[in-house]
Amino acid sequence: MKVGDLVRIKFTTMASMRRSKNFMGHDPTEPGIVIEVAENACKVIFPQSNGKIRSFIKEGLEVISRE
């Protein structure tokens, strides 16, 4: 995973997807763009959600499209 990759949040259950939707306030299947990468984490911006930036562990994301 590197800066510029298009990613989506991985979910293990529908309940975790529902909780995420309530917490984040937008569609949890919405793709985001990686803007910063560190050891085992990265920051992702969600353009369709007014540019919200969230931090995630890399294992919690799946790459949709590489730069």
Backbone bond lengths (Angstrom), bond angles and torsions (degrees), N, CA, C in turn:
res aa  C-N    CA-C-N  psi(-1)  N-CA   C-N-CA  omega(-1)  CA-C   N-CA-C  phi
1 M - - - 1.439 - - 1.528 107.91 -
2 K 1.351 115.44 134.00 1.461 119.42 -179.77 1.528 110.14 -142.70
3 V 1.312 115.49 169.96 1.466 121.71 -179.64 1.530 109.36 -58.70
4 G 1.321 115.78 133.05 1.460 121.76 178.77 1.517 113.83 99.81
5 D 1.336 118.07 -12.33 1.464 120.69 179.12 1.524 110.28 -69.26
6 L 1.318 115.88 144.99 1.455 122.80 175.04 1.526 106.75 -91.29
7 V 1.335 117.11 124.75 1.464 121.35 -174.74 1.522 111.16 -130.04
8 R 1.343 113.84 164.07 1.459 121.74 175.76 1.520 106.73 -136.25
9 I 1.323 116.84 149.68 1.464 121.61 179.79 1.525 108.89 -74.93
10 K 1.352 116.52 134.71 1.463 121.74 175.67 1.523 109.19 -86.14
11 F 1.318 116.53 145.60 1.458 121.41 177.22 1.513 109.00 -130.02
12 T 1.331 116.10 144.72 1.455 120.10 178.30 1.520 111.51 -94.03
13 T 1.334 117.17 -29.60 1.464 120.84 179.75 1.521 110.06 -140.57
14 M 1.310 115.73 164.22 1.470 119.98 176.22 1.524 110.38 -67.05
15 A 1.344 117.17 -30.37 1.463 120.42 179.02 1.528 110.29 -64.41
16 S 1.328 117.10 -40.56 1.462 118.83 179.31 1.530 110.62 -67.43
17 M 1.328 117.21 -33.21 1.463 120.23 176.65 1.526 110.40 -66.90
18 R 1.328 116.46 -41.26 1.462 121.04 179.79 1.535 110.66 -64.77
19 R 1.348 116.74 -43.85 1.468 120.22 178.12 1.524 110.80 -62.98
20 S 1.323 116.70 -39.02 1.454 120.89 179.84 1.523 110.86 -64.09
21 K 1.318 116.33 -40.73 1.466 120.30 179.57 1.523 110.18 -61.83
22 N 1.334 116.83 -41.62 1.464 120.59 178.87 1.525 111.35 -67.03
23 F 1.333 117.72 -39.02 1.459 122.38 -177.69 1.526 111.78 -73.42
24 M 1.324 116.99 -46.71 1.459 120.79 -174.79 1.515 112.95 -82.23
25 G 1.312 117.69 -25.37 1.451 120.86 178.02 1.515 115.10 79.15
26 H 1.334 117.27 16.06 1.459 120.40 176.48 1.517 108.87 -150.58
27 D 1.309 116.50 176.58 1.461 122.20 -179.06 1.533 109.91 -62.80
28 P 1.336 118.53 116.93 1.458 120.53 -177.11 1.523 114.40 -70.29
29 T 1.329 118.13 -11.34 1.466 119.78 177.27 1.525 111.52 -90.56
30 E 1.314 116.78 -0.86 1.462 122.50 179.19 1.531 110.47 -62.24
31 P 1.325 118.02 132.88 1.463 119.74 178.96 1.530 111.69 -73.99
32 G 1.312 115.32 152.05 1.453 121.82 177.51 1.511 110.23 -130.52
33 I 1.324 116.70 169.91 1.460 122.47 -179.10 1.524 108.85 -116.76
34 V 1.328 116.43 129.89 1.460 121.57 178.78 1.524 108.36 -70.86
35 I 1.352 116.30 126.27 1.462 119.60 -179.66 1.527 112.92 -113.39
36 E 1.337 117.02 -15.33 1.462 120.57 179.15 1.520 109.04 -155.78
37 V 1.329 116.26 139.26 1.455 121.10 -179.73 1.522 108.96 -127.24
38 A 1.331 116.23 135.71 1.459 122.76 174.67 1.522 106.47 -132.94
39 E 1.307 118.47 173.17 1.465 125.14 -179.01 1.531 114.18 -12.78
40 N 1.311 117.01 -85.40 1.450 121.44 -176.28 1.529 111.90 -120.57
41 A 1.311 116.93 19.57 1.460 121.49 -177.27 1.524 109.95 -135.74
42 C 1.327 115.09 165.66 1.463 119.18 175.57 1.522 109.62 -155.03
43 K 1.325 115.17 158.23 1.458 121.89 175.88 1.519 107.63 -103.57
44 V 1.331 114.37 136.66 1.462 121.17 -177.06 1.516 108.71 -125.87
45 I 1.334 116.15 135.24 1.463 121.33 175.97 1.530 107.58 -104.58
46 F 1.333 115.64 138.19 1.459 122.19 179.13 1.527 108.21 -110.17
47 P 1.335 118.53 94.87 1.470 122.56 -175.08 1.526 114.33 -58.13
48 Q 1.324 118.39 -35.05 1.467 120.64 -176.95 1.523 111.83 -77.13
49 S 1.317 117.58 -7.27 1.468 121.66 179.78 1.520 110.75 -112.43
50 N 1.308 115.65 45.94 1.464 122.13 179.34 1.520 112.65 58.13
51 G 1.331 117.20 32.70 1.458 121.61 174.82 1.512 115.12 72.62
52 K 1.335 118.18 27.62 1.468 120.35 178.58 1.525 109.77 -62.85
53 I 1.324 116.20 138.21 1.455 122.27 178.73 1.518 108.11 -113.99
54 R 1.325 116.66 130.18 1.467 122.60 179.95 1.523 108.82 -130.36
55 S 1.333 116.48 151.03 1.463 122.57 175.24 1.519 109.30 -101.65
56 F 1.330 116.28 140.48 1.454 122.31 -178.84 1.520 110.37 -139.75
57 I 1.334 115.81 153.59 1.453 121.24 167.67 1.524 105.95 -77.08
58 K 1.327 117.47 140.44 1.466 120.78 -176.23 1.524 112.86 -56.03
59 E 1.322 117.38 -34.32 1.468 120.64 -179.20 1.529 112.10 -64.78
60 G 1.321 117.91 -20.18 1.453 121.98 -178.90 1.516 113.76 -88.52
61 L 1.334 117.11 4.64 1.458 121.45 -179.13 1.521 110.57 -124.57
62 E 1.314 115.83 150.53 1.467 120.44 172.69 1.520 108.65 -120.68
63 V 1.316 116.85 138.01 1.454 122.21 -179.38 1.517 109.10 -80.70
64 I 1.335 115.50 126.44 1.468 121.13 178.24 1.521 109.22 -91.72
65 S 1.330 114.80 -44.53 1.456 120.75 -176.32 1.526 109.16 -148.09
66 R 1.307 115.89 133.25 1.464 120.04 178.47 1.519 109.71 -90.65
67 E 1.328 115.16 151.69 1.464 121.62 -179.39 1.509 110.47 -60.64
